[in-house]
Amino acid sequence: MPSPAILASVWSILARVAMADLLAISGLNAGYGRAVVLSDVAFCLGEGEALAVLGRNGMGKTTLIDSIVGVTRRFSGSVALAGREIGRLAPESRAILGIGWVPQERNIFRSLTVEENLTAVARPGPWTIERVFELFPRLRERRRQSGSSLSGGEQQMLAIGRALATNPKLLLLDEPTEGLAPIIIEELLRALRRLFREERMAGIIVEQHAHKILPITDRAIVLDRGRVVFEAPSAMLLADSAPLERYLAVTGR
């Protein structure tokens, strides 16, 4: 009888074959100025699929997110969203087409209230302001407070809420748990689990600590020196951490 990890891996592969590609990246070389950070990066993401992007510091994880958003220099290669090439589009055009972005810096409007932050970017779709408040009850409690008065964890919740209020097709999160207290991290991970497991939101999550996000993602890739060096179903990596030890030089914990 095959092990649960093997069965999960086979199931993930079969599901992946049946899934329509929402994001397709091929031969991407990108960076900043004259510096090439990403080299020949290629992978696809299906509708309703969540991808973990793992790697040590300085290996190109944030640059990958920035390149999907459109704030890097693309030297060559293709970035397609729902079958449309977006590699030459400005960030604001990509956002309109359905790219939701939660950067490390969070980028909330600190002088506006929580509710004003959400309404300022809201677009029609299933993710209403009330649904954001349902996902993050702390934001409902602080709806009249300014962004500057929120704790770091609450600002991160607001940053995610702002991205959801744009009703994206694809949600990008760059180190969403960085620098937060453990109790807040658990609250955020519960919300992300709901997004990716129950709501089937398509997403890409950059994270250094694999054990935090593998349980809420479908697949994982490892970046090393700007290249994709490993790809596997998240369930397989949860069952066997050897690949993480080999590529990340840590156990992921």
BELRAHU-V912176 format. One record per residue. N is the residue number from 1. RES is the residue in one letter. SS is DSSP state (a for helix, b for strand, c for the rest). PSI is psi in whole degrees, 0 to 359 (999 if undefined). OMEGA is omega in whole degrees, 0 to 359 (999 if undefined). Layout:
# BELRAHU-V912176
N/RES/SS/PSI/OMEGA ; N/RES/SS/PSI/OMEGA
This chain:
# BELRAHU-V912176
1/M/c/127/179 ; 2/P/c/149/179 ; 3/S/c/159/177 ; 4/P/a/325/180 ; 5/A/a/318/179 ; 6/I/a/317/179 ; 7/L/a/318/178 ; 8/A/a/321/179 ; 9/S/a/315/179 ; 10/V/a/316/179 ; 11/W/a/318/179 ; 12/S/a/318/180 ; 13/I/a/316/180 ; 14/L/a/318/179 ; 15/A/a/322/180 ; 16/R/a/320/180 ; 17/V/a/322/183 ; 18/A/a/351/187 ; 19/M/c/137/176 ; 20/A/c/141/180 ; 21/D/b/124/173 ; 22/L/b/316/179 ; 23/L/b/132/177 ; 24/A/b/117/179 ; 25/I/b/131/184 ; 26/S/b/128/175 ; 27/G/b/37/186 ; 28/L/b/123/171 ; 29/N/b/119/187 ; 30/A/b/163/179 ; 31/G/b/211/183 ; 32/Y/b/131/183 ; 33/G/c/236/178 ; 34/R/c/357/184 ; 35/A/b/124/176 ; 36/V/b/118/181 ; 37/V/b/317/178 ; 38/L/b/134/182 ; 39/S/b/114/173 ; 40/D/b/44/180 ; 41/V/b/133/180 ; 42/A/b/129/172 ; 43/F/b/165/178 ; 44/C/b/155/177 ; 45/L/b/126/181 ; 46/G/b/164/175 ; 47/E/c/134/180 ; 48/G/c/13/182 ; 49/E/c/143/177 ; 50/A/b/133/184 ; 51/L/b/131/173 ; 52/A/b/132/176 ; 53/V/b/113/186 ; 54/L/b/160/178 ; 55/G/c/161/178 ; 56/R/c/172/178 ; 57/N/c/140/174 ; 58/G/c/17/182 ; 59/M/c/359/175 ; 60/G/c/9/184 ; 61/K/a/309/179 ; 62/T/a/324/178 ; 63/T/a/325/177 ; 64/L/a/312/178 ; 65/I/a/314/180 ; 66/D/a/326/181 ; 67/S/a/328/175 ; 68/I/a/322/178 ; 69/V/a/325/178 ; 70/G/c/26/181 ; 71/V/c/14/174 ; 72/T/c/176/173 ; 73/R/b/122/178 ; 74/R/b/117/180 ; 75/F/b/322/178 ; 76/S/b/170/178 ; 77/G/b/176/187 ; 78/S/b/140/171 ; 79/V/b/115/183 ; 80/A/b/135/177 ; 81/L/b/120/181 ; 82/A/c/41/176 ; 83/G/c/358/180 ; 84/R/b/129/178 ; 85/E/b/125/182 ; 86/I/c/6/186 ; 87/G/c/334/180 ; 88/R/c/359/184 ; 89/L/c/150/176 ; 90/A/c/157/181 ; 91/P/a/319/182 ; 92/E/a/327/177 ; 93/S/a/322/178 ; 94/R/a/323/178 ; 95/A/a/318/179 ; 96/I/a/325/180 ; 97/L/a/348/173 ; 98/G/c/19/176 ; 99/I/b/116/175 ; 100/G/b/132/190 ; 101/W/b/128/173 ; 102/V/b/95/183 ; 103/P/c/168/177 ; 104/Q/c/325/184 ; 105/E/c/352/178 ; 106/R/c/316/173 ; 107/N/c/43/172 ; 108/I/c/164/174 ; 109/F/c/103/188 ; 110/R/c/334/182 ; 111/S/c/349/180 ; 112/L/c/158/175 ; 113/T/b/169/177 ; 114/V/a/312/182 ; 115/E/a/320/179 ; 116/E/a/323/176 ; 117/N/a/319/183 ; 118/L/a/315/182 ; 119/T/a/333/182 ; 120/A/a/332/184 ; 121/V/a/357/188 ; 122/A/c/139/174 ; 123/R/c/156/183 ; 124/P/c/143/179 ; 125/G/c/184/184 ; 126/P/c/335/182 ; 127/W/c/91/177 ; 128/T/c/171/177 ; 129/I/a/321/180 ; 130/E/a/323/179 ; 131/R/a/326/175 ; 132/V/a/317/178 ; 133/F/a/327/177 ; 134/E/a/321/180 ; 135/L/a/322/182 ; 136/F/c/84/181 ; 137/P/a/332/178 ; 138/R/a/324/181 ; 139/L/a/323/176 ; 140/R/a/316/181 ; 141/E/a/331/185 ; 142/R/c/23/187 ; 143/R/c/333/181 ; 144/R/c/356/181 ; 145/Q/c/152/177 ; 146/S/b/156/178 ; 147/G/a/327/182 ; 148/S/a/340/183 ; 149/S/a/356/183 ; 150/L/c/154/173 ; 151/S/c/170/180 ; 152/G/a/319/179 ; 153/G/a/320/179 ; 154/E/a/324/175 ; 155/Q/a/323/178 ; 156/Q/a/320/176 ; 157/M/a/318/179 ; 158/L/a/320/179 ; 159/A/a/319/177 ; 160/I/a/318/178 ; 161/G/a/320/178 ; 162/R/a/317/179 ; 163/A/a/320/179 ; 164/L/a/325/181 ; 165/A/a/341/175 ; 166/T/c/356/182 ; 167/N/c/64/183 ; 168/P/c/159/169 ; 169/K/c/331/184 ; 170/L/b/128/181 ; 171/L/b/125/180 ; 172/L/b/126/180 ; 173/L/b/125/182 ; 174/D/b/107/179 ; 175/E/c/59/186 ; 176/P/c/340/182 ; 177/T/c/3/186 ; 178/E/c/128/173 ; 179/G/c/12/183 ; 180/L/c/156/178 ; 181/A/c/148/182 ; 182/P/a/320/181 ; 183/I/a/326/178 ; 184/I/a/321/178 ; 185/I/a/316/180 ; 186/E/a/321/179 ; 187/E/a/318/178 ; 188/L/a/317/181 ; 189/L/a/325/176 ; 190/R/a/318/179 ; 191/A/a/318/180 ; 192/L/a/324/176 ; 193/R/a/317/178 ; 194/R/a/316/181 ; 195/L/a/312/189 ; 196/F/a/331/181 ; 197/R/a/318/183 ; 198/E/a/314/181 ; 199/E/c/344/182 ; 200/R/c/40/172 ; 201/M/c/135/175 ; 202/A/b/134/183 ; 203/G/b/159/173 ; 204/I/b/126/182 ; 205/I/b/121/173 ; 206/V/b/131/181 ; 207/E/c/142/176 ; 208/Q/c/329/185 ; 209/H/c/99/188 ; 210/A/a/321/186 ; 211/H/a/341/180 ; 212/K/a/323/190 ; 213/I/a/344/177 ; 214/L/a/322/180 ; 215/P/a/343/183 ; 216/I/a/9/179 ; 217/T/c/163/180 ; 218/D/c/321/182 ; 219/R/b/166/177 ; 220/A/b/146/169 ; 221/I/b/152/177 ; 222/V/b/128/176 ; 223/L/b/136/175 ; 224/D/b/118/181 ; 225/R/c/43/174 ; 226/G/c/9/180 ; 227/R/b/148/173 ; 228/V/b/113/185 ; 229/V/b/350/181 ; 230/F/b/145/177 ; 231/E/b/136/181 ; 232/A/b/159/172 ; 233/P/b/143/180 ; 234/S/a/322/181 ; 235/A/a/323/180 ; 236/M/a/320/180 ; 237/L/a/330/176 ; 238/L/a/326/181 ; 239/A/a/333/183 ; 240/D/c/108/184 ; 241/S/c/2/183 ; 242/A/a/316/179 ; 243/P/a/323/178 ; 244/L/a/321/178 ; 245/E/a/322/183 ; 246/R/a/315/186 ; 247/Y/a/332/183 ; 248/L/a/350/181 ; 249/A/c/21/175 ; 250/V/c/170/179 ; 251/T/c/353/184 ; 252/G/c/1/181 ; 253/R/c/999/999
